[in-house]
Amino acid sequence: MRDSYEQLRQWLAAMLGHDQLWMIECFVLVFLTLLAAVFVSRGLKGLEQKAKKTQTLWDDALFSALGRPLKWLVWVIGLSAAAQIAAVRSESIILSSIEHLRYVGIVVLVSWFLLRFIRRVEKNFRDPKFCHKPVDETTAVAVGKLLRVSVFITSVLILLQYFDVEIRGILAFGGIGGIAVGFAAKDLLANFFGGLMIYMDRPFAVGDWIRSHDKEIEGTVEDIGWRLTRIRTFDKRPLYVPNSTFTQIAVENPSRMSNRRIYETIGVRYDDGQKVHLIVDDVKTMLREHKAIDENLTLIVNFNKFASSSLDFFIYCFTHTTNWVEFHEIKQDVLLKVLAIVEQHGAECAFPTSTLHLASAPAELVSAERTGGPAENIGVGDLPA
């Protein structure tokens, strides 16, 4: 093969001359690079379409991440080879450094591929299409960020070593300068380690509803970064909280509650006092038979208070669901059934009332009323207290 190439080269040199031969070689290399790039692009598209038909997350991530970096890699190798041939014939300083540019290009493209691959794998791990039990989004994001930072640092160190830069000196300088940087950027470091604690302790994850009574923080977690956590409040405003804040406050995570509680007090009239025990028994039976109420948890219905205008009993129970909207539908159904039970017993729910008791009228007023005589001489002071 090599002998055939040399014979072809000599034949072309004899026809065109050595001064023109390198131009033909460069043209042929660029043309072959174009063909290779087209072949690689179409081949990877076909492989990617086949990978989409499978449920394996790795092949989808591989071919999806490999497409553009591999196509650029073909161009980098082909064009650098053509430029190297041209550099032999010309004495250009720029073309003489093409080998270094090719090495840098290869390192950058490999790093680009790894970053794309990590990001796609991270996405697939969170997709129910690829995983029957998707990985927690917070964990996937944290591992993905750590791997991408590792790839970036490794690529930089490889390039520094290639250009004969003393890495040990940089590391030593970084160790000494790190002390000064640490004092200057203590808030930044506090936020970084606060984010690290969130990833390790996992008091909340992306998508959780959290709130803090120490600070005016309440909403849904959208993103946990290395410095800030973005929370979307219920009025749809973004709230950016430094991660160091979460190391100093108590955070409540309602998204992880196991059940939701119904705790209501209902009052009936004093006139219906004899019916209270029947109402309480029927309400308790209704709750025990309700499919949405968890019987395994505390369920209480008891008369517990002589209020100023009512006889109060309370209901205390838990629903199976933790969904906010579904919980209120269940609570509405329970309260309407309680109202129906009260009405079934001929009772009524009480509301604030006042009763005025009048003492018996004085004898003079009664006598005057019977005889029809005047009663003007009876003053207010003459009435009994």
Buried (B, 14 or more C-beta within 10 A) or exposed (E): EEEEEEEEBEEBBEEEEEEEBBBBBBEEBBEBBEEBBEEBBEEBEEBBEEBEEEEEBBBBBBBBBBBBBBBBBBBBBBBBBBBBBBBEBEEEEEBBEBEEBBBBBBBBBBBBBBBBBBBBBBBBBBEEEBEEEBBBBBBBBBBBBEBBEEBEEEBEBBBEEEEEEEEEEEEEEEEEEEEEEEEEEEEBBBBBBBBEBBBEEBBBBBEBBBBBEEBEBBBBBEBBBBBBBBBBEEEEEEBEBBBBBBBEEEBBBEBEEEBBEBEEEBBBBBEBEEBBEBBBEBBBEBBEEBEBBBEEBEBEBEBEEEEEBBBBBBBBBBBBBBEEEBBEEBBEEBBEBBEEBBEEBEBEBBEEEEEEEEEEEBEEBEEBEEEEEEBEEBEEEEEEE
